[in-house]
């Protein structure tokens, strides 16, 4: 059977057929029965993926959905994963891929459409055709990158696990950094929507490149702020210094807070007093400066090309008095 040729404005059914492949054949009750999993588990998996609960008579599931649920059942039957772990893994998959899909769709649309005019049916058809041609290659690259990221995550865990600890430690000792765009509220009022989007994307892109360059991990982005971690204190310092330098060049400036200590990893994020301290230090940093805590300052005391200046102790909300240090390159004046 040949590939469907799109003409006119793409329909929802055509979009679904392009990306999912097979047409929907089953209701949610039928797909659970065919996969031989409980209806309750099937619904919990569907919700964890981020999809709305459908009526009992809605035909919305494909043979691929049945096959996926059968794989889940096989993992559980083999004792590899229990219900709770399945749902947690599914939620991680759903939230990550939802953001990835939305982001990639926005990139494609932004690259192919003229923002100055209303897209025609022919424009939308062209996007669909380009997607059809790129989809197989993107799918292969996605799996490759995911495997590489799993390897990197495993190596990070291994590097942060003492031989006396469990294989997967409850807590990790990391350097945590927040980089915050200075005067973001004021600047955002002066920009239109497109200019604001370019500002935020430029900031996140610079941050992602710098963090990756030094072997850190970009944990999350919050528009005008990024959170990153590094297992090595020197790497964390270099990330912060390069972020300040890049922002001075491309603007607007950033201010950064860094702290070193135990963190609790949950759902790809990090929590704990060390994270809170880094946020508090960011709040007291001046534009274009990096403030670090005493723990990280001690780790960096003998690192060449890095200079630390002790500041007066000051209160940090919820943490009492803290001893901050300003971090700079040794050749800065």
N, C-alpha and C positions, 0 to 999 in steps of 0.2 A: 504494500500500500504506500503511495507516494506521500510526501509531506504536504500539509495543507498550505495552499496559496492564499495569503491574506489580501483582501480587497476591501476598500472602504474603511470605516472606523472599526478598530478592533473591539470585539465584544469580550465580556467577562469570561465566557466559555472558551474563547480562543486563547486568551491569556493563560487561563488555567491549563488548557491542553498543551500549550507551549512549554510551560515550566514543570508541570506535574507529569505529563505524558499520557497516561491512560485516563479515560473518562470515568466519572463517578458511577458506581454500580450498586453500592450498598448503603444501608442505613447504619447508624451507630450500633444498633442492636445486632445486626447481621455481621458487621465486621468483627465484633467481639466474639461472636459464636464461631465464625470461620477460623479465627486465630486461636480459639480455645483458651481465651483468657476471660476473667470475670468482667462483667459489665462495669462494675465499680472501678476496677483497675484501668480499664480502657478509658473511662471518662476522666479519671485522675491524670492519666498520661496526656490526654487531649488538652485538658485545662493547663497542665504544667507547661505544655508547648506554647501556650498563649492564645489558644483558639477558643471561641465562644461555644458554649454547649448548644447543640442543635436539637430541634424537635425530633421525636422518635421516628417520624415518617420522612425526614429529610434524607434524600439520596445524595450523599456528599463524599463518600469514601471509595477508594480505588483498590485494585489488586495490590498496588504498592503499599497501601496502608495495612492491608492484611499481612503481607510479607514482613513488614516492619514489626508488627505486633507479634508475629510468630518468632522473630528473632529475640524479642524481649522475653517471650515465654521460654525459649530455649536457654537463655542466660540464667533465668530463675530456676528452671528445672535442673540445670547443671550445678546449682549451688554457687554460682559466681556472684550473683547480686540478689539482694532481698528487695522487698517492696519499697522500703524507705529510700534505699540507695538508687533504685530505678527512678523514682520520682525526682530526687535531687539532681541526678544526672540529666533527666529529661528537662527539668526547669532550666538548668545551665545551658543546654542545647537550644531550647526555645528562645530564651532571652537574648543569647548571643547572636543566633542566626537572624532573629527578627531585626535587630539593630543593623547587622551586616547587610541584609537584604534591602532595608530601607535606605541605607547609606549608598549602596551601589546603584540602586534605582535612581536616586537623586543625582548621582554623578553622571550616569548615562544620559538622563534627561537634560541636565545642565549642559552637557557637552554637545548634544545634538539639536537642541532647540534654541531659537533666537528669543531671548527674554523680552525683546521689544515688540513682539507681535503674538497674537493668539495662535497656538499650533493648529494646523489643519489635520484632516484625516490622513493625508499623505505623510505628514510628519510623524504621526503616531504609528502608522504602518511601517515607516522606515526604522523607527526605534524597535519595533517588534522583530523586524527582519534582521537587524543587527544583533539583537539579543539571541535570536535563533542560531545565528552563525557562531556567536562567541560562547554560547552555553556549554558545549562539550569541553572546550579548553578550560573555561573558568572552573568547571566541576573538578577536573583533574588537578588544577593548581590548588583549589581549595583543600582537597584531601592531602596533598603534599605539604602545604603550609601548616595544616592542622597537626599532622604527624610531627613536623619539625618543632612546632610550638609545644607539643607534648614532651618531646625530648628535652627542650630547653627548660620546661617546668620541672621535669624529673631531675635534671642536673642541678637546678637551683635548690630544690629540696634536699638533695644529697649534700650539696655544699654547706647547707645550713643545719645539717643534722649531725649532732655529736654522736660518737659511737655508744655513748651511755644512754642516748635517748631512744625513743621508739622510731621505727622506720619513717613514719609520718608524724612529726612532732606536733603537739597541740599548739605550741607557740614557736615562732621564729624570731631570731635576733637580726634586725635589719635597720638600715638607715632609711628614714621616711622623709620625703620632701614634698612641700606644697609650693607651687609657683603661681602667683596671683598677678593678673594684669592690673596695672596701676590706673586709677581713674576710669575704670571700665564704664561705670554708670554715666559719667559725664560724656565720655567719648561715644557711647552707644546712642545718646540723644542727638548727636550731631550727624549720625549716619542714617541712610535709608536701609531698608531690609537687606538689600543685596550687599551693601557696604559692610553692614554688621556681620553678615554671614562670612564674607571674605576675611574680616578681621579675626573672627573666632577660628575659622579653618586654618588661617595662616599661623596663628598662635599654637593651635594643637599640632599642626604639621611640624613646626620647628621643634616643639617639645618632644614629639615622638621620635624625630630624627636624632636629637641630642641624647635622649635617654637610651635609645638602641645603640648608638655609637659607643657608649661606655658600658654596655652590658647590663643596664638597669631594666626595670619593668615599668611601663606606664600603666598604672592601675586603673585610673579612670579620668575622664575629663568632665568638667562642670561649666562649660562655657568660658568663663573668665578665669578658670583655675584648673590646674592639673595636679594630680597626686601621683607620685612615683616612688619606687623603692629600689634599693641596691643592697646587695649583701656585703659589699666592700665599701668601707668608709671613704677611701680616696676616690673611688668611682662616683660616689654620691656628691662629693665636693666638686669634682670635675663637671658633672652634669649641671650642678647649680651655676658654676662659673661660666660655662658655655651658654647656658640659657640666658644669663644676664647679658653676656656679650652679644648674642644673636638678637636679643630684644632691643638693645641699644642701636644696633645697626638697622633693623627693620621696623622697630617700634610697634606698639607702645612699650614702655619699660615694664619690667616685672619686679616683684619683691618675693623673696624666697625664705622659707623657714625649714630647717633641717634638724631632725632629732634621731638619736640612735638608741635602740633598746628592743625589748620584746614586743611582738605584735601577734595578734590572733588572726590567722587567715580564715575567712569565711566567704564562700560564694565568689571567689576571685577578688574580693576586696580585703582590706586589712583594717583591724580595729584595735583599740587599746589606748593606754595612757601615752605611749610614744607617738601615736598618730595625733592625739589631741594636743600634745606639746608642740609638735611641728606646726599645727594650725595656729596655735597661740603665738608662736615665734614669727610666723608670717604676718600676723596682725600688727606686730610691733616693729617690723622691718620698714625701713624707709625705701622709697623708690630706687631701684637699681642696686639694692644691697641684699646680702645673704646673712641671716642670723641663725646660729647653730646652738645647740644645747651643750652643757658641760661634758656630757658623755662622748659626743662626737668630737668635741674640741680635744679631749684627751686622746682619742684615737688618731687625730690628725697632727698632734703636737710635733712629731718628728718627720712629717712628710715634707720633702723639699718643694719649693716653689709655691707653697701655701702659707699664708700669714693669718694669724688669729689675733684679734684685739678684744680684750676683756671689757665688757660694759658693766654698768652698775646693775645690781640685782633689782628685779622688779616683779610685781605680782602678775601672775597669769591666771585668768579666770578658771576656778575649779582645781587649780594645781598648786596654789600657794606661791611662795617666792621662788623664782628660777634665776639661774645664772646664765645670761646669754653672752655669746661671743659673736663678733662680726668676722665674717670669712672673706678674704680677698686673695688675689694672686700676689706673690711676694714682690713683683715688679710694678704693682700699682702704687700710685702716689696720691 
